Amino acid sequence: MLQKTPEMAKIAKNIENKVLAELKKTKKNDEEKYRKFFDMFGEYIKYGIYSSYGMKKDDLQDLLLFHHLNDDKLISLEDYVNAMQEGQKEIYFASGKNLAEIRTLPQLEQKKKDGIDVLLLDKNIDEFCVMSMMNYKEKEFKDVSSEKEEISKEKKKELDKLTSDHKRILDTLKEGLGAKVDDVVFSAKLVDSPVCLTTKDGLSMNAERVLNEEPGERDENIKSSKVLEINPDHALFKALSDVSSDEEVKSYASILYDEAMLLQGYEIEDKAGFVGKLNELLIKAAKA
């Protein structure tokens, strides 16, 4: 067929190069005009990277714009990297259904406190785009909702001691949650919130949601490997650490898990059960 000939392939490549050159020129010389273009067609650029498994990264990455934590304006990857804090090794991102929910994610609390900027990925294609790219200018993309977090030696030592001192509580909470989580750990991400859910093995809760919303039949829903992270400085944990009964600790586990789900904008499976256990706690507190 005509469209598969080498001549047509060469023409197509030349047209593509001219379009890309014109877009880069517009982005550099007329920021407002380019932003309007990107509002309408930006998702197609992101899909171009994702659908090519990152092969088109070099051609398209400097055309990308994202929302970010430190400002309401869109930012390019180049501008993000140029503004990174001294010693920052990764490009942080947070993903979710919409900007309002992403901005209130508990996993962002320590980043906000430290003044570290984070890309806010509110489109379904966004996370798959950056994960296809893997890195930008040798800076790897890092999901703030990933279990793994680079922390100082002092902080690691502090968390290791807390884990050793409160192993019974952590193990009992994990046992109480069963297959819902792979682990229960102390968090270095939280400041004000008592809990959050992170994931391991590269599949985020947002990616899980997007994939399960895709049309088509599947034997079972895709599930991410979740970790319940607890804020050791929160009054809720301090109260929990005083509970001597393992069965009582287990009964609190599902409340903590459901609270983390709600904080992150997700539905909980058993609303009636959550309310019932919450009411039990309120009644017990009122009688104390």
Secondary structure, DSSP 8 states (H G I E B T S, - for coil): -GGGSHHHHHHHHHHHHHHHHHHHHHHHH-HHHHHHHHHHHHHHHHHHHHHTTTTTHHHHGGG--EEETTEEEEE-HHHHHHT--TT--EEEEEE-SSHHHHHT-GGGHHHHHHT---EEE-SHHHHHHHHHH-EETTEEEEETTBS-----HHHHHHHHHHHHHTHHHHHHHHHHHGGG-SEEEE-SS-SS-SEEEEEETT--HHHHHHHHHSSS--SS----EEEEEE-TTSHHHHHHTT---HHHHHHHHHHHHHHHHHHTT---S-HHHHHHHHHHHHHHHHH-
